[in-house]
Amino acid sequence: MTKGEIAKQNFYDGYNCAQAVLLAFCDDFGIEKETAQMISAPFGGGVGRLREICGTLSGIFMALGLKYGKYDPKDTKSKANLYKMEQRLAEQFRKDNGSIICRELLNLRIKGKDDPTPQERTEEYYKTRPCPELCRYAADLLDDFLKNNK
């Protein structure tokens, strides 16, 4: 299975979009799945259902932090390199999907926070959401990036 297929299945298994992506990379970065689940739990729904940055990108960014975030806090060069990677991946995501904002990707007309209660994951829910495919896309995007930036 590709990282994207794993992330998509993670979403179907009930994980939020950030969890779905980050969990696909646990073995690569030596992080326990339970720890990854807990760390990424608040980032679903565009961060706490605020419908801001897409949770799949939050998952990508957490994985990048696990790979490249080990630097001295005064090491501005390493910090800038990490931010450059994040900006590059966010721009590619935006180019390919039209936005990096959850509410825009879901075509929601709300401004700001959404009802904090997650929707039930029904067959109808999955028919109306791009989230499983965005999880697949994001994990494959990150996997390709990591393979090409060794």
Secondary structure, DSSP 4 states (H G I P E B T S, - for coil): --HHHHHHHHHHTT--HHHHHHHTTHHHHT--HHHHHHHHGGGHHHHTT---B-HHHHHHHHHHHHHH--S-TT-HHHHHHHHHHHHHHHHHHHHHHS-SBHHHHTT----S---SSPPP--HHHHHH--HHHHHHHHHHHHHHHHHH--
